Amino acid sequence: MEFIAPLEISSKIMTLIEQADKELIIVSPYVDVSKWEKMRKCLERAVKRGVKIKFIARKNAKQDLSFLTSINIRPILIDDLHAKFYVNENYGIVTSQNMVHYSDVNSIDIGYITETKDEKKELIHFANNYILKGIENTRISFTKVEKRYYDDKNQFKDRQIQKLLDGLNSKYRNASFTLATSNYIFTGDLFPFADVMFDTYLTIKIDKSTPNCEKIIETIENTDFDLTYKYKVYLLTTHKTHYYIEFVPAERFQDDKLFVDYYAISDSILNIDTKTDLKIEKKFKWWKSN
């Protein structure tokens, strides 16, 4: 491996990202790029180039990953992660430096660049066999149905539905949420292409006349979600005017963790046009700013 001088580590990492054409593995337990404009632009350009990015961070850490999700990078969160390295299809960097702006400015770190294919393969082997081993694929799969029956559906109690309503209003301040009389929350302006209903299920209602609606549905199905619980996801296609997508928890849940899953699903779907060439009409000026 080739030694990297401490003051050059960040620039070498950004060069590695810029040189990625197909794939990129980023292992950084701690992440803070909120004020690191050069790093943010590197990641944005990689996404726009269609680079397949696997971003691995620490699960039990208090940090803001919203920028990553806003550009459709869904971090894989691992308990007690401490390793740090960066790999593209050609070479890798092993370093003590996290993707944290403070570290770039203040910390004294060490780093090495791989010089052979075998050295790079060792990093990928380490990621697959020590970090990602046992991690399930979080891509959902639709079950297409003609009709849904709700005889066994549980309803939230008043305090639960109010807690969810408060959380939605706090997180998506520019959208309007209504507590319907049948004990579910409705919004027509969270997504620019669908209505959404929140209760013990999350239901997305898409008008069949919406431009590219089939492509939108396909893109949602091909989205990787980082969720706490497992879900059965149903796609109702036989309705005359609308498609319905339902996320149904497949296991017992705690309210707070379920609500976080609902936010993660919503955030991912809000950004579906960043990973396709879809021209989704943005009915609401605030939509991309969330």
C-alpha positions, 0 to 999 in steps of 0.5 A: 500500500502507498502512504498518504500524507495526513493533509492529503487524505480528504482530497484523495478520498474525494478523488476516489469518489470522482473516479468511480464510474460503476461502484463505490463502497464508503465505510465511515462510522461517523458522517457530517458533511452538512458544511462540507460543500466539496464532499457534498458535490462529489457525492452528488456527482457520483449519484448523477453518474449512476454510480452504485453506492453502498454507504455504511455508517454506524447505527448507534450514533447520533448523527444527521444522515439527511443529506445522504437520503436527500440524494438517494443514498440510503445508508446501511447502519451497523452496530458498533462499526469502527472501520473506515475505508473507501473503495471504487472499482479500481482501488481503495483507501484505508484510513482512520478518517471518518467522512466528517468535516471536523476531521478534515480541518482538525484531526491528524489521521493516517491513510494508505491507498491500495496498489494491487487488485488483491489489496482492493479485493481484501477490502471488499471481502472484509466488507462482505464477510465482517460488516455486511454478513447477515444483513438482509436485502431491504428491497421490497417486493410487490404482491399484486392483488385484485381486492384487499380485505381488512377484517383483521386490521387493527386501528390506532388508538386516539393517542397513537394517531395523534402522536403520528400526526404530530410527528408528520407535521413536525417533519414535513412542515410544508405539507398539510395533514388531516386527521380523518374521522375514520381514524387515519391521517390523510395528505394530498400534498406530501408527494407530487404524484399521489395521496397518502393515508397513514394508519397501521398501514401506509397507503399510497394512492396514485391516479392512473392518469398521472404521467409515468405512473407505471414507471413511478410504481416500478421505481418504488418497487426497486427502491432499497428501504432502510427499515426496522420492521419487515413489511408485506407490500401490496399493489392493487391494480384493478381499481378503475382510476387508481393504483394503491400501494400498501405497506403492511407491517408483518410483525408486532411493532412499537409506535415510535419505531413504526413511525420512523419507518413511515418517515423513511419510506416517505423520504425515499419516495420523495426522492425517486426522481433523483434516480431516474429520468422521470420528469415528475411535475412538482406541484409544490415548490417546497417538495425538493427542499425537504 
